[in-house]
Amino acid sequence: MDQDKYLSLRKGEKGAIVSIAAYLCLAALKIFVGYGANSEALKADGFNNITDIVSSLVVLIGLRVSQRPADNDHPYGHWKAESVASMVSSFIMMAVGIGVLIDAVSTFVNGKGASPDPIAAITGLACAFMMYLVYRYNRNLAKKTNSQAVMAAAKDNLSDTWVSAGTAIGIIGAQFKLPWLDPVTAVIVGFLICHTAWDIFRDSSHRLTDGFDVKEMDAFKVTVQRISGVKGIKDIKARNYGNNAVVDVVILVNSNLNIRDAHDVADKVEAELRKTHDVYDVNVHVEPN
């Protein structure tokens, strides 16, 4: 089972690598065109993509560390490194969002109104489309591998799609003598980025503090209660190691059962939770009733 989980993490690395490659290419293109077309907005977007490379590297490192097997001081493995990487990524994304908001307010207050070459707007739209394709790729990969870190990378890709689209809209507005369009669009984009960063932070911190989805826990209960030999559930808890669920359950069985039969019921509970819900590890305690 561990090998299958590690294989999923290795597949997830492709998403981070694709993001890094895309950001390198788009950053170079935006900065080059930005200088040539006299577009401060496009240049700023290009430098923003350079910080996104750092975020993608964090995700890649988190996925690599998660694949390390258990050792003396990590007896449960390194699975939570993926959640840590997602949290760090959310911090970087939040910093970018706040930076976009600050720049937008500064532009509005200072009344900057440059009129760059229209090629800058075309470049911005093309880059937005390319980054949207990267987002779709990483989102689908995250769903296939059930990777929290890759999904965080995908959300970061989407936020950069918004930034590039917003940059293009601002440049287009400058062509039509609508300087206010740039800061207004930037404010909307900045809030969207901050909202996405908050969602990633909330999810990763929930996992790191051993929070668990209540609906999923209820599904575990239904599955266990249907197993032959289980008279009831005295207690059930679950937590996440990265994207791997670990369940601790105390079941009630007939007090007349011998040790071997009671153990067989516990084995059924463990096997069914693994099969039905893809639970990584199950600890079953049996009590007579």
TISE-298371 format. One record per residue (C-alpha): residue number from 0; x, y, z. Coordinates in nm, 4 decimals. Layout:
N
{seq = NUM | xx = X | yy = Y | zz = Z}
...
END
This chain:
289
{seq = 0 | xx = 0.0000 | yy = 0.0000 | zz = 0.0000}
{seq = 1 | xx = 0.2823 | yy = 0.2427 | zz = 0.0856}
{seq = 2 | xx = 0.4287 | yy = 0.1968 | zz = -0.2617}
{seq = 3 | xx = 0.0968 | yy = 0.2969 | zz = -0.4204}
{seq = 4 | xx = 0.0815 | yy = 0.6082 | zz = -0.2022}
{seq = 5 | xx = 0.4422 | yy = 0.6986 | zz = -0.2854}
{seq = 6 | xx = 0.3673 | yy = 0.6457 | zz = -0.6553}
{seq = 7 | xx = 0.0807 | yy = 0.8967 | zz = -0.6322}
{seq = 8 | xx = 0.3150 | yy = 1.1503 | zz = -0.4732}
{seq = 9 | xx = 0.5710 | yy = 1.0970 | zz = -0.7500}
{seq = 10 | xx = 0.2974 | yy = 1.1564 | zz = -1.0073}
{seq = 11 | xx = 0.2069 | yy = 1.4735 | zz = -0.8195}
{seq = 12 | xx = 0.5629 | yy = 1.6007 | zz = -0.8661}
{seq = 13 | xx = 0.4868 | yy = 1.6394 | zz = -1.2374}
{seq = 14 | xx = 0.2370 | yy = 1.9130 | zz = -1.1519}
{seq = 15 | xx = 0.4934 | yy = 2.1157 | zz = -0.9582}
{seq = 16 | xx = 0.7522 | yy = 2.0689 | zz = -1.2359}
{seq = 17 | xx = 0.5012 | yy = 2.1804 | zz = -1.5029}
{seq = 18 | xx = 0.4217 | yy = 2.4903 | zz = -1.2931}
{seq = 19 | xx = 0.7901 | yy = 2.5778 | zz = -1.2534}
{seq = 20 | xx = 0.8535 | yy = 2.5392 | zz = -1.6276}
{seq = 21 | xx = 0.5466 | yy = 2.7490 | zz = -1.7140}
{seq = 22 | xx = 0.6387 | yy = 3.0254 | zz = -1.4681}
{seq = 23 | xx = 0.9966 | yy = 3.0413 | zz = -1.6010}
{seq = 24 | xx = 0.8766 | yy = 3.0809 | zz = -1.9592}
{seq = 25 | xx = 0.5969 | yy = 3.3267 | zz = -1.8819}
{seq = 26 | xx = 0.8132 | yy = 3.5382 | zz = -1.6502}
{seq = 27 | xx = 1.0787 | yy = 3.5755 | zz = -1.9203}
{seq = 28 | xx = 0.8152 | yy = 3.6593 | zz = -2.1847}
{seq = 29 | xx = 0.6328 | yy = 3.9147 | zz = -1.9692}
{seq = 30 | xx = 0.9479 | yy = 4.0933 | zz = -1.8574}
{seq = 31 | xx = 1.0881 | yy = 4.1035 | zz = -2.2131}
{seq = 32 | xx = 0.7639 | yy = 4.2327 | zz = -2.3672}
{seq = 33 | xx = 0.7019 | yy = 4.4591 | zz = -2.0681}
{seq = 34 | xx = 1.0265 | yy = 4.6475 | zz = -2.1248}
{seq = 35 | xx = 0.9766 | yy = 4.6579 | zz = -2.5011}
{seq = 36 | xx = 0.6143 | yy = 4.7763 | zz = -2.4801}
{seq = 37 | xx = 0.6729 | yy = 5.0179 | zz = -2.1917}
{seq = 38 | xx = 0.4270 | yy = 4.8326 | zz = -1.9674}
{seq = 39 | xx = 0.5001 | yy = 4.8533 | zz = -1.5955}
{seq = 40 | xx = 0.1991 | yy = 4.6300 | zz = -1.5229}
{seq = 41 | xx = 0.3259 | yy = 4.3478 | zz = -1.7461}
{seq = 42 | xx = 0.6767 | yy = 4.3730 | zz = -1.6013}
{seq = 43 | xx = 0.5347 | yy = 4.3563 | zz = -1.2480}
{seq = 44 | xx = 0.3310 | yy = 4.0495 | zz = -1.3460}
{seq = 45 | xx = 0.6471 | yy = 3.8873 | zz = -1.4797}
{seq = 46 | xx = 0.8382 | yy = 3.9494 | zz = -1.1570}
{seq = 47 | xx = 0.5365 | yy = 3.8161 | zz = -0.9680}
{seq = 48 | xx = 0.5754 | yy = 3.4890 | zz = -1.1633}
{seq = 49 | xx = 0.9309 | yy = 3.4638 | zz = -1.0336}
{seq = 50 | xx = 0.7949 | yy = 3.4497 | zz = -0.6774}
{seq = 51 | xx = 0.5501 | yy = 3.1835 | zz = -0.7974}
{seq = 52 | xx = 0.8490 | yy = 2.9686 | zz = -0.8903}
{seq = 53 | xx = 0.9460 | yy = 2.9712 | zz = -0.5225}
{seq = 54 | xx = 0.5948 | yy = 2.8599 | zz = -0.4262}
{seq = 55 | xx = 0.6066 | yy = 2.5727 | zz = -0.6763}
{seq = 56 | xx = 0.9504 | yy = 2.4704 | zz = -0.5481}
{seq = 57 | xx = 0.8060 | yy = 2.4550 | zz = -0.1959}
{seq = 58 | xx = 0.5315 | yy = 2.2218 | zz = -0.3213}
{seq = 59 | xx = 0.7865 | yy = 2.0048 | zz = -0.5019}
{seq = 60 | xx = 1.0059 | yy = 1.9797 | zz = -0.1918}
{seq = 61 | xx = 0.7016 | yy = 1.8948 | zz = 0.0215}
{seq = 62 | xx = 0.6054 | yy = 1.6126 | zz = -0.2142}
{seq = 63 | xx = 0.9622 | yy = 1.4791 | zz = -0.2113}
{seq = 64 | xx = 0.9871 | yy = 1.4870 | zz = 0.1687}
{seq = 65 | xx = 0.6462 | yy = 1.3168 | zz = 0.2021}
{seq = 66 | xx = 0.7858 | yy = 1.0136 | zz = 0.0212}
{seq = 67 | xx = 1.0474 | yy = 0.9445 | zz = 0.2863}
{seq = 68 | xx = 0.9730 | yy = 0.6247 | zz = 0.4795}
{seq = 69 | xx = 0.9251 | yy = 0.6120 | zz = 0.8550}
{seq = 70 | xx = 1.2402 | yy = 0.6479 | zz = 1.0648}
{seq = 71 | xx = 1.3405 | yy = 0.6700 | zz = 1.4326}
{seq = 72 | xx = 1.2032 | yy = 1.0203 | zz = 1.4930}
{seq = 73 | xx = 0.9177 | yy = 0.9944 | zz = 1.2400}
{seq = 74 | xx = 0.7597 | yy = 0.6569 | zz = 1.3212}
{seq = 75 | xx = 0.4418 | yy = 0.7477 | zz = 1.1306}
{seq = 76 | xx = 0.6314 | yy = 0.8612 | zz = 0.8217}
{seq = 77 | xx = 0.6688 | yy = 1.2069 | zz = 0.6658}
{seq = 78 | xx = 0.3233 | yy = 1.2349 | zz = 0.5091}
{seq = 79 | xx = 0.2420 | yy = 1.5678 | zz = 0.6773}
{seq = 80 | xx = 0.5217 | yy = 1.7421 | zz = 0.4854}
{seq = 81 | xx = 0.2689 | yy = 1.7768 | zz = 0.2028}
{seq = 82 | xx = 0.0315 | yy = 1.9711 | zz = 0.4288}
{seq = 83 | xx = 0.3204 | yy = 2.1901 | zz = 0.5507}
{seq = 84 | xx = 0.4111 | yy = 2.2672 | zz = 0.1881}
{seq = 85 | xx = 0.0500 | yy = 2.3678 | zz = 0.1191}
{seq = 86 | xx = 0.0521 | yy = 2.6019 | zz = 0.4177}
{seq = 87 | xx = 0.3795 | yy = 2.7682 | zz = 0.3124}
{seq = 88 | xx = 0.2373 | yy = 2.8064 | zz = -0.0379}
{seq = 89 | xx = -0.0676 | yy = 2.9831 | zz = 0.1082}
{seq = 90 | xx = 0.1605 | yy = 3.2322 | zz = 0.2885}
{seq = 91 | xx = 0.3393 | yy = 3.3160 | zz = -0.0362}
{seq = 92 | xx = 0.0079 | yy = 3.3510 | zz = -0.2200}
{seq = 93 | xx = -0.1327 | yy = 3.5770 | zz = 0.0524}
{seq = 94 | xx = 0.1769 | yy = 3.7988 | zz = 0.0309}
{seq = 95 | xx = 0.1268 | yy = 3.8286 | zz = -0.3470}
{seq = 96 | xx = -0.2417 | yy = 3.9133 | zz = -0.3006}
{seq = 97 | xx = -0.1660 | yy = 4.1827 | zz = -0.0447}
{seq = 98 | xx = 0.1056 | yy = 4.3198 | zz = -0.2746}
{seq = 99 | xx = -0.1448 | yy = 4.3438 | zz = -0.5614}
{seq = 100 | xx = -0.3897 | yy = 4.5303 | zz = -0.3360}
{seq = 101 | xx = -0.1228 | yy = 4.7742 | zz = -0.2155}
{seq = 102 | xx = -0.0077 | yy = 4.8456 | zz = -0.5721}
{seq = 103 | xx = -0.3687 | yy = 4.8983 | zz = -0.6819}
{seq = 104 | xx = -0.4365 | yy = 5.1510 | zz = -0.4062}
{seq = 105 | xx = -0.1061 | yy = 5.3271 | zz = -0.4792}
{seq = 106 | xx = -0.1899 | yy = 5.3503 | zz = -0.8494}
{seq = 107 | xx = -0.5327 | yy = 5.4960 | zz = -0.7735}
{seq = 108 | xx = -0.4026 | yy = 5.7512 | zz = -0.5198}
{seq = 109 | xx = -0.1055 | yy = 5.8639 | zz = -0.7304}
{seq = 110 | xx = -0.3085 | yy = 5.8739 | zz = -1.0502}
{seq = 111 | xx = -0.0589 | yy = 5.6827 | zz = -1.2632}
{seq = 112 | xx = -0.1806 | yy = 5.6542 | zz = -1.6194}
{seq = 113 | xx = 0.0716 | yy = 5.5061 | zz = -1.8592}
{seq = 114 | xx = -0.0296 | yy = 5.4104 | zz = -2.2133}
{seq = 115 | xx = 0.1743 | yy = 5.1033 | zz = -2.3095}
{seq = 116 | xx = 0.1849 | yy = 4.9346 | zz = -2.6490}
{seq = 117 | xx = -0.1244 | yy = 4.7156 | zz = -2.7163}
{seq = 118 | xx = 0.1069 | yy = 4.4143 | zz = -2.7628}
{seq = 119 | xx = 0.1396 | yy = 4.4129 | zz = -2.3840}
{seq = 120 | xx = -0.2349 | yy = 4.3463 | zz = -2.3474}
{seq = 121 | xx = -0.2199 | yy = 4.0660 | zz = -2.6054}
{seq = 122 | xx = 0.0737 | yy = 3.9114 | zz = -2.4191}
{seq = 123 | xx = -0.1141 | yy = 3.9342 | zz = -2.0908}
{seq = 124 | xx = -0.4214 | yy = 3.7601 | zz = -2.2331}
{seq = 125 | xx = -0.2109 | yy = 3.4895 | zz = -2.3998}
{seq = 126 | xx = -0.0259 | yy = 3.4246 | zz = -2.0747}
{seq = 127 | xx = -0.3560 | yy = 3.4099 | zz = -1.8845}
{seq = 128 | xx = -0.4819 | yy = 3.1448 | zz = -2.1259}
{seq = 129 | xx = -0.1603 | yy = 2.9427 | zz = -2.0974}
{seq = 130 | xx = -0.1701 | yy = 2.9554 | zz = -1.7183}
{seq = 131 | xx = -0.5341 | yy = 2.8482 | zz = -1.7210}
{seq = 132 | xx = -0.4317 | yy = 2.5365 | zz = -1.9151}
{seq = 133 | xx = -0.1651 | yy = 2.4663 | zz = -1.6512}
{seq = 134 | xx = -0.4306 | yy = 2.5118 | zz = -1.3813}
{seq = 135 | xx = -0.6602 | yy = 2.2589 | zz = -1.5511}
{seq = 136 | xx = -0.3744 | yy = 2.0098 | zz = -1.5815}
{seq = 137 | xx = -0.2756 | yy = 2.0422 | zz = -1.2152}
{seq = 138 | xx = -0.6349 | yy = 2.0363 | zz = -1.0931}
{seq = 139 | xx = -0.7023 | yy = 1.7103 | zz = -1.2772}
{seq = 140 | xx = -0.3703 | yy = 1.5664 | zz = -1.1549}
{seq = 141 | xx = -0.4560 | yy = 1.6637 | zz = -0.7953}
{seq = 142 | xx = -0.7887 | yy = 1.4838 | zz = -0.8184}
{seq = 143 | xx = -0.6268 | yy = 1.1700 | zz = -0.9633}
{seq = 144 | xx = -0.3515 | yy = 1.1573 | zz = -0.7002}
{seq = 145 | xx = -0.5619 | yy = 1.2998 | zz = -0.4137}
{seq = 146 | xx = -0.2784 | yy = 1.5441 | zz = -0.3480}
{seq = 147 | xx = -0.3428 | yy = 1.8444 | zz = -0.1277}
{seq = 148 | xx = -0.0146 | yy = 2.0102 | zz = -0.2294}
{seq = 149 | xx = -0.0816 | yy = 1.9725 | zz = -0.6034}
{seq = 150 | xx = -0.4310 | yy = 2.1183 | zz = -0.5535}
{seq = 151 | xx = -0.2705 | yy = 2.4145 | zz = -0.3742}
{seq = 152 | xx = -0.0394 | yy = 2.4548 | zz = -0.6750}
{seq = 153 | xx = -0.3414 | yy = 2.4423 | zz = -0.9061}
{seq = 154 | xx = -0.5162 | yy = 2.7161 | zz = -0.7077}
{seq = 155 | xx = -0.1976 | yy = 2.9221 | zz = -0.7281}
{seq = 156 | xx = -0.2031 | yy = 2.8723 | zz = -1.1077}
{seq = 157 | xx = -0.5620 | yy = 2.9967 | zz = -1.1169}
{seq = 158 | xx = -0.4757 | yy = 3.3048 | zz = -0.9123}
{seq = 159 | xx = -0.1990 | yy = 3.3848 | zz = -1.1616}
{seq = 160 | xx = -0.4503 | yy = 3.3463 | zz = -1.4430}
{seq = 161 | xx = -0.6557 | yy = 3.6159 | zz = -1.2727}
{seq = 162 | xx = -0.3505 | yy = 3.8390 | zz = -1.2298}
{seq = 163 | xx = -0.2523 | yy = 3.8119 | zz = -1.5975}
{seq = 164 | xx = -0.6117 | yy = 3.8717 | zz = -1.7113}
{seq = 165 | xx = -0.6403 | yy = 4.1691 | zz = -1.4774}
{seq = 166 | xx = -0.3121 | yy = 4.3092 | zz = -1.6082}
{seq = 167 | xx = -0.4413 | yy = 4.2824 | zz = -1.9660}
{seq = 168 | xx = -0.7690 | yy = 4.4538 | zz = -1.8733}
{seq = 169 | xx = -0.5779 | yy = 4.7393 | zz = -1.7118}
{seq = 170 | xx = -0.3590 | yy = 4.7846 | zz = -2.0192}
{seq = 171 | xx = -0.6657 | yy = 4.7812 | zz = -2.2467}
{seq = 172 | xx = -0.8286 | yy = 5.0406 | zz = -2.0220}
{seq = 173 | xx = -0.5264 | yy = 5.2669 | zz = -2.0656}
{seq = 174 | xx = -0.5738 | yy = 5.2518 | zz = -2.4446}
{seq = 175 | xx = -0.9315 | yy = 5.3808 | zz = -2.4052}
{seq = 176 | xx = -0.8364 | yy = 5.6528 | zz = -2.1577}
{seq = 177 | xx = -0.9904 | yy = 5.4647 | zz = -1.8632}
{seq = 178 | xx = -0.7074 | yy = 5.4728 | zz = -1.6061}
{seq = 179 | xx = -0.9442 | yy = 5.3792 | zz = -1.3220}
{seq = 180 | xx = -1.0068 | yy = 5.0366 | zz = -1.4795}
{seq = 181 | xx = -0.6585 | yy = 4.9156 | zz = -1.3917}
{seq = 182 | xx = -0.6732 | yy = 4.9723 | zz = -1.0115}
{seq = 183 | xx = -1.0341 | yy = 4.8540 | zz = -0.9857}
{seq = 184 | xx = -0.9502 | yy = 4.5299 | zz = -1.1659}
{seq = 185 | xx = -0.6356 | yy = 4.4902 | zz = -0.9557}
{seq = 186 | xx = -0.8344 | yy = 4.5254 | zz = -0.6328}
{seq = 187 | xx = -1.0767 | yy = 4.2530 | zz = -0.7425}
{seq = 188 | xx = -0.7887 | yy = 4.0258 | zz = -0.8435}
{seq = 189 | xx = -0.6057 | yy = 4.0957 | zz = -0.5162}
{seq = 190 | xx = -0.9087 | yy = 3.9960 | zz = -0.3100}
{seq = 191 | xx = -0.9546 | yy = 3.6794 | zz = -0.5165}
{seq = 192 | xx = -0.5918 | yy = 3.5800 | zz = -0.4553}
{seq = 193 | xx = -0.6209 | yy = 3.6480 | zz = -0.0808}
{seq = 194 | xx = -0.9441 | yy = 3.4475 | zz = -0.0645}
{seq = 195 | xx = -0.7788 | yy = 3.1523 | zz = -0.2400}
{seq = 196 | xx = -0.4774 | yy = 3.1744 | zz = -0.0074}
{seq = 197 | xx = -0.7084 | yy = 3.1719 | zz = 0.2940}
{seq = 198 | xx = -0.8891 | yy = 2.8614 | zz = 0.1657}
{seq = 199 | xx = -0.5577 | yy = 2.6758 | zz = 0.1237}
{seq = 200 | xx = -0.4358 | yy = 2.7889 | zz = 0.4682}
{seq = 201 | xx = -0.7619 | yy = 2.6869 | zz = 0.6357}
{seq = 202 | xx = -0.7547 | yy = 2.3402 | zz = 0.4779}
{seq = 203 | xx = -0.3874 | yy = 2.2702 | zz = 0.5518}
{seq = 204 | xx = -0.4049 | yy = 2.4013 | zz = 0.9099}
{seq = 205 | xx = -0.7182 | yy = 2.1921 | zz = 0.9691}
{seq = 206 | xx = -0.5276 | yy = 1.8797 | zz = 0.8642}
{seq = 207 | xx = -0.2152 | yy = 1.9685 | zz = 1.0606}
{seq = 208 | xx = -0.4190 | yy = 2.0176 | zz = 1.3798}
{seq = 209 | xx = -0.5820 | yy = 1.6740 | zz = 1.3341}
{seq = 210 | xx = -0.9137 | yy = 1.8114 | zz = 1.2156}
{seq = 211 | xx = -1.1284 | yy = 1.5735 | zz = 1.0139}
{seq = 212 | xx = -1.4347 | yy = 1.5972 | zz = 0.7890}
{seq = 213 | xx = -1.7437 | yy = 1.5182 | zz = 0.9985}
{seq = 214 | xx = -1.9384 | yy = 1.3825 | zz = 0.6977}
{seq = 215 | xx = -1.6553 | yy = 1.1436 | zz = 0.6147}
{seq = 216 | xx = -1.6470 | yy = 1.0288 | zz = 0.9770}
{seq = 217 | xx = -2.0216 | yy = 0.9577 | zz = 0.9624}
{seq = 218 | xx = -1.9620 | yy = 0.7493 | zz = 0.6486}
{seq = 219 | xx = -1.7031 | yy = 0.5454 | zz = 0.8400}
{seq = 220 | xx = -1.9592 | yy = 0.4810 | zz = 1.1144}
{seq = 221 | xx = -2.2208 | yy = 0.3582 | zz = 0.8680}
{seq = 222 | xx = -1.9713 | yy = 0.1181 | zz = 0.7113}
{seq = 223 | xx = -1.8561 | yy = -0.0238 | zz = 1.0449}
{seq = 224 | xx = -2.2093 | yy = -0.0693 | zz = 1.1787}
{seq = 225 | xx = -2.3060 | yy = -0.2782 | zz = 0.8752}
{seq = 226 | xx = -2.0316 | yy = -0.5354 | zz = 0.9391}
{seq = 227 | xx = -2.1482 | yy = -0.8705 | zz = 1.0724}
{seq = 228 | xx = -2.0501 | yy = -0.9178 | zz = 1.4353}
{seq = 229 | xx = -2.0392 | yy = -0.5483 | zz = 1.5246}
{seq = 230 | xx = -2.3074 | yy = -0.4672 | zz = 1.7831}
{seq = 231 | xx = -2.2193 | yy = -0.1021 | zz = 1.8082}
{seq = 232 | xx = -1.9501 | yy = 0.1666 | zz = 1.8049}
{seq = 233 | xx = -1.8300 | yy = 0.2971 | zz = 2.1391}
{seq = 234 | xx = -1.5882 | yy = 0.5510 | zz = 1.9956}
{seq = 235 | xx = -1.4371 | yy = 0.6477 | zz = 1.6613}
{seq = 236 | xx = -1.1704 | yy = 0.9039 | zz = 1.5740}
{seq = 237 | xx = -0.9831 | yy = 0.9880 | zz = 1.2566}
{seq = 238 | xx = -0.6967 | yy = 1.2102 | zz = 1.1510}
{seq = 239 | xx = -0.4930 | yy = 1.2815 | zz = 0.8404}
{seq = 240 | xx = -0.1298 | yy = 1.2080 | zz = 0.7627}
{seq = 241 | xx = -0.0993 | yy = 1.4215 | zz = 0.4513}
{seq = 242 | xx = -0.3852 | yy = 1.2884 | zz = 0.2401}
{seq = 243 | xx = -0.3944 | yy = 0.9535 | zz = 0.4178}
{seq = 244 | xx = -0.6763 | yy = 0.8897 | zz = 0.6641}
{seq = 245 | xx = -0.6005 | yy = 0.6998 | zz = 0.9850}
{seq = 246 | xx = -0.8946 | yy = 0.5685 | zz = 1.1883}
{seq = 247 | xx = -0.9110 | yy = 0.4592 | zz = 1.5539}
{seq = 248 | xx = -1.2348 | yy = 0.2791 | zz = 1.6395}
{seq = 249 | xx = -1.3675 | yy = 0.0983 | zz = 1.9467}
{seq = 250 | xx = -1.6337 | yy = -0.1577 | zz = 1.8525}
{seq = 251 | xx = -1.8738 | yy = -0.3552 | zz = 2.0710}
{seq = 252 | xx = -1.9095 | yy = -0.7296 | zz = 2.0093}
{seq = 253 | xx = -2.0993 | yy = -1.0143 | zz = 2.1704}
{seq = 254 | xx = -1.9458 | yy = -1.0903 | zz = 2.5094}
{seq = 255 | xx = -1.9730 | yy = -1.4649 | zz = 2.4360}
{seq = 256 | xx = -1.7243 | yy = -1.4470 | zz = 2.1492}
{seq = 257 | xx = -1.3824 | yy = -1.5988 | zz = 2.2076}
{seq = 258 | xx = -1.0657 | yy = -1.4012 | zz = 2.1380}
{seq = 259 | xx = -1.0147 | yy = -1.5472 | zz = 1.7902}
{seq = 260 | xx = -1.3715 | yy = -1.4696 | zz = 1.6750}
{seq = 261 | xx = -1.3544 | yy = -1.1164 | zz = 1.8167}
{seq = 262 | xx = -1.0248 | yy = -1.0679 | zz = 1.6369}
{seq = 263 | xx = -1.1846 | yy = -1.1837 | zz = 1.3118}
{seq = 264 | xx = -1.4546 | yy = -0.9164 | zz = 1.3495}
{seq = 265 | xx = -1.1840 | yy = -0.6537 | zz = 1.4020}
{seq = 266 | xx = -1.0084 | yy = -0.7753 | zz = 1.0858}
{seq = 267 | xx = -1.3354 | yy = -0.7362 | zz = 0.8913}
{seq = 268 | xx = -1.3697 | yy = -0.3780 | zz = 1.0142}
{seq = 269 | xx = -1.0157 | yy = -0.2955 | zz = 0.9099}
{seq = 270 | xx = -1.0484 | yy = -0.4588 | zz = 0.5675}
{seq = 271 | xx = -1.3842 | yy = -0.2925 | zz = 0.4911}
{seq = 272 | xx = -1.2658 | yy = 0.0576 | zz = 0.5812}
{seq = 273 | xx = -0.9581 | yy = 0.0132 | zz = 0.3640}
{seq = 274 | xx = -1.1638 | yy = -0.1212 | zz = 0.0735}
{seq = 275 | xx = -1.4624 | yy = 0.1152 | zz = 0.0882}
{seq = 276 | xx = -1.2975 | yy = 0.4410 | zz = 0.1954}
{seq = 277 | xx = -0.9304 | yy = 0.3882 | zz = 0.1019}
{seq = 278 | xx = -0.8299 | yy = 0.4377 | zz = 0.4668}
{seq = 279 | xx = -0.4525 | yy = 0.4154 | zz = 0.5047}
{seq = 280 | xx = -0.4430 | yy = 0.2626 | zz = 0.8533}
{seq = 281 | xx = -0.7073 | yy = 0.1334 | zz = 1.0967}
{seq = 282 | xx = -0.6653 | yy = 0.0615 | zz = 1.4676}
{seq = 283 | xx = -0.9543 | yy = -0.1445 | zz = 1.6039}
{seq = 284 | xx = -1.0167 | yy = -0.2054 | zz = 1.9731}
{seq = 285 | xx = -1.2774 | yy = -0.4647 | zz = 2.0735}
{seq = 286 | xx = -1.4945 | yy = -0.4460 | zz = 2.3857}
{seq = 287 | xx = -1.7558 | yy = -0.7022 | zz = 2.4987}
{seq = 288 | xx = -2.1193 | yy = -0.6004 | zz = 2.5188}
END
